[in-house]
C-alpha cells in the first residue's frame, strides 16, 4: 500500500518507450505524485507544454522517431514554453561527452544517466522541486521581466541565514541580472567581491563580460586563460576567445578556438554557423564542409531544419571540391552536393518559392562547372532573372561566385556591389561581412575561376613569364591554401626562377609554408617525383 503523502505538482514525462513510461508512472505514484502527464512523441510533448504549466519535466533523450530529447528540450527552452519555475530533469542512456557537454550548455536542473533506481530519481525530484519552490518568488519576477523585483526577492533570501544552501545560486542569479542592467563598473565590483569569497567560475565569467564591456580586453584575455583550465567554464572561454581573436583580426586563432568548442559541444547550431564563417574566411574548405555537414546532421527533425542548411552543405561541398586535386575525393563531394540539392528540392519543393528555385538553379550551374561543363553552366546562369531584391545574402553570394567561375566577371562584380550595399543597409553579421569583403576583393583580382587559375599559372611558368606565374600561383595558393599541388607549383617557381620574385623574407616564409603542406599531404606519383627532385636540388644548393 502506498503511504507517501499526496503531492499536487504537475509532472510531464517524455519517453517513447511504454515500459519506461510505466516505470515512471509507478515510481512517481509511489512517491505520492498524482498529476502525471505522459508523452510518447515530441509533438505531443510540445503541445502539452503550450497548453499547460508544469512544475517538473522529465525528458528522456533517446527517442526512436523524430526529435530526440536534446532537440525537444532545446525547443522548449528557446521558445519559452515553460516558466523558469519549471524544473527540468534530463535523462539519457547515452553518455557520450559531446552530448553531455551539449546538454549541460542548456543548463537543465539535473542530468540523470540510465540505468538508475527509484531512490536516485526520488532524490533528484525532491531536490529540484524544493529548490524551485523556495525560489518561486524570484523566478516569477524573472518570468515577468521585472529585474528590480527579482533583486529585492534575492536580497531578502540572502538576508535569511536559514537559506544558506541557496546562497551560491541566489548570488549567481543576482550576477546575471546585474549584467543585464549594464552598470559595468558596479557589476565588476560585485563579481570581484564574490571571487574574494570563493573562486566561483560563474563569477569569473561575469567578470570577463564586464571587462569586455569596458574595453579591458587584455585583462579579459588573462581571465579567459584561467577559465580554459576548468571544465565547467571551458566552452565559455573558447567562445569568447574566438570573439576576441576575430575582433583583433586573428582569424586562424579564432577558428582554432571554435573548432575546440564545437568538438566539445557540437550540437550548438550558432557555434557551428560561426565556425563555418571563420573557416570560409581562412579558406579552410574542409572545415567549412564539416561544419555545414554537422549543421545538417544535428538540425534533422529540430526547429532549425530548413532548406538553407541543405543548400549551405551543397555550396560547401562544391567549394571544397574545387580546392582539391584528388579526383576521387572531388567525385565524392560532387555526389554530396547533388544529394543535398536533391534533398532540398524534394522536401521543400514549392512552385511559389521562386527565390529558393533560383538558388537551386545556381547550385546546379556550379555543379556543371565542377563537372567541367562550363558552357552549360554559363548558359544556365544566363537564363536567370536579375536580382531586383536580395532575400538571401548567401544565395546572392553564391550566384556572384558562380558568375565569376564561368567567366561572367562583369555581372559577378556588379552583383558583389549589390550584395555589399545591401549588407551595409542591413547591418549584416560581422563574420559574414568580413568574408564578403574578402571574396569580393579576391574575385576582382582573379580574372579566372579557381579551377583555371592554377592551369593558367602553369602555362605562364612554361612560357618563362616568371613574375606573372608567381603572382598567379600566389593568388591560387592564397584562395586554396591546403591544395598541395598548388603549393608544389609555387614552391617550384620560387626555387627555379632566375628572377627575384619577392622580398627574401617573404620568399623564405612561402617556401617554409609550402614545404610543410607538401610534406603532410599525399601527392600524386608525378608530384612526388617532382618534389623529391626539387628537394634534392634545393638541399644541394643550400649545402654548396
Rosetta blueprint (number, residue, H / E / L):
1 X L
2 X L
3 X L
4 X L
5 X L
6 X L
7 X E
8 X E
9 X E
10 X E
11 X E
12 X E
13 X E
14 X E
15 X L
16 X L
17 X L
18 X H
19 X H
20 X H
21 X H
22 X H
23 X H
24 X H
25 X H
26 X H
27 X H
28 X H
29 X H
30 X H
31 X L
32 X L
33 X E
34 X E
35 X E
36 X E
37 X E
38 X E
39 X E
40 X L
41 X L
42 X H
43 X H
44 X H
45 X H
46 X H
47 X H
48 X H
49 X H
50 X H
51 X H
52 X L
53 X L
54 X L
55 X L
56 X E
57 X E
58 X E
59 X E
60 X E
61 X L
62 X L
63 X L
64 X L
65 X L
66 X L
67 X L
68 X L
69 X H
70 X H
71 X H
72 X H
73 X H
74 X H
75 X H
76 X H
77 X H
78 X H
79 X L
80 X L
81 X L
82 X L
83 X L
84 X L
85 X L
86 X L
87 X E
88 X E
89 X E
90 X E
91 X E
92 X E
93 X L
94 X L
95 X L
96 X L
97 X H
98 X H
99 X H
100 X H
101 X H
102 X H
103 X H
104 X H
105 X H
106 X H
107 X L
108 X L
109 X L
110 X E
111 X E
112 X E
113 X E
114 X L
115 X L
116 X L
117 X L
118 X H
119 X H
120 X H
121 X H
122 X H
123 X H
124 X H
125 X H
126 X H
127 X H
128 X H
129 X H
130 X H
131 X H
132 X H
133 X H
134 X H
135 X L
136 X H
137 X H
138 X H
139 X H
140 X H
141 X H
142 X H
143 X H
144 X L
145 X L
146 X L
147 X H
148 X H
149 X H
150 X H
151 X H
152 X H
153 X H
154 X H
155 X H
156 X H
157 X H
158 X H
159 X L
160 X L
161 X H
162 X H
163 X H
164 X H
165 X H
166 X H
167 X H
168 X H
169 X H
170 X H
171 X H
172 X H
173 X H
174 X H
175 X H
176 X H
177 X H
178 X H
179 X H
180 X H
181 X H
182 X L
183 X L
184 X H
185 X H
186 X H
187 X H
188 X H
189 X H
190 X H
191 X H
192 X H
193 X H
194 X H
195 X H
196 X H
197 X H
198 X L
199 X L
200 X L
201 X H
202 X H
203 X H
204 X H
205 X H
206 X H
207 X H
208 X H
209 X H
210 X H
211 X H
212 X H
213 X H
214 X L
215 X L
216 X L
217 X H
218 X H
219 X H
220 X H
221 X H
222 X H
223 X H
224 X H
225 X H
226 X H
227 X H
228 X L
229 X L
230 X L
231 X L
232 X L
233 X L
234 X H
235 X H
236 X H
237 X H
238 X H
239 X H
240 X H
241 X H
242 X H
243 X H
244 X H
245 X H
246 X H
247 X H
248 X L
249 X L
250 X L
251 X H
252 X H
253 X H
254 X H
255 X H
256 X H
257 X H
258 X H
259 X H
260 X H
261 X H
262 X H
263 X H
264 X H
265 X L
266 X L
267 X L
268 X L
269 X H
270 X H
271 X H
272 X H
273 X H
274 X H
275 X H
276 X H
277 X H
278 X H
279 X H
280 X H
281 X H
282 X L
283 X L
284 X L
285 X H
286 X H
287 X H
288 X H
289 X H
290 X H
291 X H
292 X H
293 X H
294 X H
295 X H
296 X H
297 X H
298 X H
299 X H
300 X L
301 X L
302 X L
303 X L
304 X L
305 X L
306 X L
307 X H
308 X H
309 X H
310 X H
311 X H
312 X H
313 X H
314 X H
315 X H
316 X H
317 X H
318 X H
319 X H
320 X H
321 X H
322 X H
323 X L
324 X L
325 X L
326 X L
327 X H
328 X H
329 X H
330 X H
331 X H
332 X H
333 X H
334 X H
335 X H
336 X H
337 X H
338 X H
339 X H
340 X H
341 X H
342 X H
343 X H
344 X H
345 X H
346 X H
347 X H
348 X L
349 X L
350 X L
351 X L
352 X L
353 X L
354 X H
355 X H
356 X H
357 X H
358 X H
359 X H
360 X H
361 X H
362 X H
363 X H
364 X H
365 X H
366 X H
367 X H
368 X H
369 X H
370 X H
371 X L
372 X L
373 X L
374 X H
375 X H
376 X H
377 X H
378 X H
379 X H
380 X H
381 X H
382 X H
383 X L
384 X L
385 X L
386 X L
387 X L
388 X L
389 X L
390 X L
391 X L
392 X L
393 X H
394 X H
395 X H
396 X H
397 X H
398 X H
399 X H
400 X H
401 X H
402 X H
403 X H
404 X H
405 X H
406 X L
407 X L
408 X L
409 X H
410 X H
411 X H
412 X H
413 X H
414 X H
415 X H
416 X H
417 X H
418 X H
419 X H
420 X H
421 X H
422 X H
423 X H
424 X H
425 X H
426 X H
427 X L
428 X L
429 X L
430 X H
431 X H
432 X H
433 X H
434 X H
435 X H
436 X H
437 X H
438 X H
439 X H
440 X H
441 X H
442 X H
443 X H
444 X H
445 X H
446 X L
447 X L
448 X L
449 X L
450 X H
451 X H
452 X H
453 X H
454 X H
455 X H
456 X H
457 X H
458 X H
459 X H
460 X H
461 X H
462 X H
463 X L
464 X L
465 X L
466 X H
467 X H
468 X H
469 X H
470 X H
471 X H
472 X H
473 X H
474 X H
475 X H
476 X H
477 X H
478 X H
479 X H
480 X L
481 X L
482 X L
483 X L
484 X H
485 X H
486 X H
487 X H
488 X H
489 X H
490 X H
491 X H
492 X H
493 X H
494 X H
495 X H
496 X H
497 X L
498 X L
499 X L
500 X L
501 X L
502 X L
503 X L
504 X H
505 X H
506 X H
507 X H
508 X H
509 X H
510 X H
511 X H
512 X H
513 X H
514 X H
515 X H
516 X H
517 X H
518 X H
519 X H
520 X L
521 X L
522 X L
523 X L
524 X L
525 X H
526 X H
527 X H
528 X H
529 X H
530 X H
531 X H
532 X H
533 X H
534 X H
535 X H
536 X H
537 X H
538 X H
539 X H
540 X H
541 X H
542 X H
543 X H
544 X L
